[in-house]
Protein backbone atom coordinates (compact mmCIF):
# COMPACT_ATOMS: atom_id res chain seq x y z
CA UNK A 1 0.00 0.00 0.00
CA UNK A 2 2.87 2.35 0.93
CA UNK A 3 4.49 1.62 -2.45
CA UNK A 4 1.26 2.59 -4.28
CA UNK A 5 0.98 5.95 -2.45
CA UNK A 6 4.64 6.77 -3.12
CA UNK A 7 4.22 5.93 -6.83
CA UNK A 8 1.08 8.07 -7.10
CA UNK A 9 2.76 11.05 -5.39
CA UNK A 10 5.87 10.62 -7.56
CA UNK A 11 3.77 10.48 -10.76
CA UNK A 12 1.82 13.60 -9.73
CA UNK A 13 5.05 15.42 -8.91
CA UNK A 14 6.57 14.44 -12.25
CA UNK A 15 3.46 15.63 -14.12
CA UNK A 16 3.51 19.00 -12.33
CA UNK A 17 7.23 19.43 -12.97
CA UNK A 18 6.82 18.72 -16.67
CA UNK A 19 3.83 21.03 -17.06
CA UNK A 20 5.64 23.96 -15.42
CA UNK A 21 8.74 23.32 -17.49
CA UNK A 22 6.95 23.70 -20.82
CA UNK A 23 6.82 27.13 -22.42
CA UNK A 24 3.38 28.68 -22.11
CA UNK A 25 1.55 29.95 -25.18
CA UNK A 26 -1.31 32.38 -25.29
CA UNK A 27 -4.24 32.07 -27.68
CA UNK A 28 -2.91 35.01 -29.69
CA UNK A 29 0.36 33.20 -30.30
CA UNK A 30 -1.46 30.14 -31.63
CA UNK A 31 -3.33 32.12 -34.30
CA UNK A 32 -1.19 34.01 -36.81
CA UNK A 33 -2.25 37.63 -37.18
CA UNK A 34 -4.04 38.34 -40.44
CA UNK A 35 -3.64 41.84 -41.89
CA UNK A 36 -6.91 43.74 -41.96
CA UNK A 37 -7.47 45.76 -45.12
CA UNK A 38 -10.13 48.43 -44.92
CA UNK A 39 -11.20 50.33 -48.01
CA UNK A 40 -10.95 54.07 -47.59
CA UNK A 41 -14.37 55.63 -47.18
CA UNK A 42 -15.16 58.12 -49.92
CA UNK A 43 -18.07 60.21 -51.09
CA UNK A 44 -18.87 62.79 -53.76
CA UNK A 45 -19.29 66.37 -52.56
CA UNK A 46 -20.73 69.30 -54.53
CA UNK A 47 -20.58 72.94 -53.45
CA UNK A 48 -22.15 76.04 -55.03
CA UNK A 49 -20.15 79.25 -54.93
CA UNK A 50 -21.22 82.70 -56.11
CA UNK A 51 -18.76 85.03 -57.80
CA UNK A 52 -19.33 88.66 -58.73
CA UNK A 53 -18.53 89.88 -62.22
CA UNK A 54 -14.78 90.58 -62.32
CA UNK A 55 -13.93 88.14 -59.49
CA UNK A 56 -11.31 85.50 -60.20
CA UNK A 57 -13.10 82.12 -60.46
CA UNK A 58 -10.93 79.47 -58.81
CA UNK A 59 -9.93 76.43 -60.88
CA UNK A 60 -10.34 74.18 -57.82
CA UNK A 61 -11.34 74.24 -54.14
CA UNK A 62 -9.66 72.35 -51.30
CA UNK A 63 -12.35 70.63 -49.22
CA UNK A 64 -11.58 69.79 -45.57
CA UNK A 65 -14.69 69.41 -43.41
CA UNK A 66 -15.58 66.92 -40.67
CA UNK A 67 -12.59 64.66 -41.40
CA UNK A 68 -13.41 64.52 -45.13
CA UNK A 69 -10.82 65.99 -47.48
CA UNK A 70 -10.16 66.26 -51.19
CA UNK A 71 -10.14 68.58 -54.18
CA UNK A 72 -13.28 69.87 -55.88
CA UNK A 73 -13.27 71.06 -59.50
CA UNK A 74 -15.78 73.28 -61.34
CA UNK A 75 -18.41 71.22 -63.17
CA UNK A 76 -20.76 74.03 -64.19
CA UNK A 77 -20.78 77.82 -64.49
CA UNK A 78 -24.02 79.78 -64.88
CA UNK A 79 -24.41 83.50 -65.42
CA UNK A 80 -26.60 85.07 -62.73
CA UNK A 81 -27.48 88.68 -61.89
CA UNK A 82 -24.19 90.48 -61.28
CA UNK A 83 -21.91 87.46 -61.62
CA UNK A 84 -21.68 83.68 -61.83
CA UNK A 85 -22.83 80.63 -59.93
CA UNK A 86 -20.14 77.94 -60.08
CA UNK A 87 -20.74 74.38 -58.93
CA UNK A 88 -17.66 72.49 -57.74
CA UNK A 89 -17.67 68.72 -57.33
CA UNK A 90 -15.23 65.95 -56.47
CA UNK A 91 -14.59 62.80 -54.51
CA UNK A 92 -13.38 63.28 -50.94
CA UNK A 93 -11.97 60.63 -48.62
CA UNK A 94 -12.15 60.07 -44.89
CA UNK A 95 -8.92 60.58 -43.01
CA UNK A 96 -9.76 59.49 -39.47
CA UNK A 97 -13.10 59.87 -37.72
CA UNK A 98 -15.59 61.25 -40.21
CA UNK A 99 -19.16 62.35 -39.88
CA UNK A 100 -21.37 60.04 -41.92
CA UNK A 101 -25.02 60.98 -42.36
CA UNK A 102 -27.39 58.29 -41.18
CA UNK A 103 -29.64 56.75 -43.80
CA UNK A 104 -33.25 56.60 -42.73
CA UNK A 105 -35.13 53.64 -44.17
CA UNK A 106 -38.80 53.96 -44.98
CA UNK A 107 -41.11 52.17 -42.55
Helices and strands as residue ranges (DSSP letters): H 2-21, H 27-30, E 42-52, E 60-65, E 68-80, E 83-94
